[in-house]
Amino acid sequence: RIAFETPDLLWQVLTAKRWELLQALCGAGPVSIREAARKVRRDVKAVHGDVTALINAGLINRSTDGIEFPFDAVKVEFVLQAA
């Protein structure tokens, strides 16, 4: 389980491009950053920045075999309530 303090922080970490990257990594096993960039048809440098942010957030792992999305699924849940 990974939690974010606010929905704003969640959306800062899980941008549309990073969500697309997670989808490409889901079930793929360990891949190189270059291979991940090919999967999402993006620049390697840009993907590297997104990978770093996702590693820091605990959403993907890095090993000697590459990067990997270690979860079977993602469930995003937050509560909107009156102040």
N, C-alpha and C positions, 0 to 999 in steps of 0.2 A: 504494500500500500504506500502510495506517495501522495502527500498532501501539500497544498499550496495555501498560503495565508489568505489570499484574496482571489476572486475570479480574475482581476486585472493581472496579477502575477501569473496565473495559469495561462492567460492568453499571450503574455509576453514570452513565456517559454514555449508554448505550443502554438507557434505561428502556423499559417496554412502550409508553408513549405516544409516545416518540420513535421507536421502531421502527415504530409505526403511521404516524407522520408520514412517515418515509422511504419506506414502502410507497406512500403516497399520492403522493409526489413522484416516485417512480421512473417515468421515461419521460414525465413531464408537461411537461418544458421549464420555462422560467422562469415562476413564478407569484408573485403578491403574498402577503404573510403572511395577509391577510384571506381570499384564495382558498384557501390551504392550510388555514386554520382551518375553512372551510366543508367542505372535502373530508373532514376528520376529525371534523367536528361537535363542535368544541371552541371555547372562548373564545379570542378573538384575543390577549388579554394572555398567557394560558397558552402558546399556541402561539409567541408571540414569544419567551418565555423559553426554550422548547425549541429554537427556531431559533438563538438566540444560542449555546446550548451546543453544538449540532451544527456551527455555523460554527467555533467555537473548536476543536473536535475535528478539523476538516478534512473533515467528512462532507458538508457542503453549501456551496455558494457563494452569495454575494450580488453582484448586479450592478444596473445601472440598470433592467434589465428585471424584477427580482424575485429570488427565491431559487430555487435549482436544485440537484437531486441529480445530480451530473455523472458518475455511474458507471452501467454497464450491469447490474452485479450486486454483491452483497455476499457474501463468504465469511467466516464467523467460525470461527476455528480457535484452540484453545489446548490445552496439554498439562497433564495432571494426573499428577504423579509423586510417588513417596515422597520424603520429606525426607531 
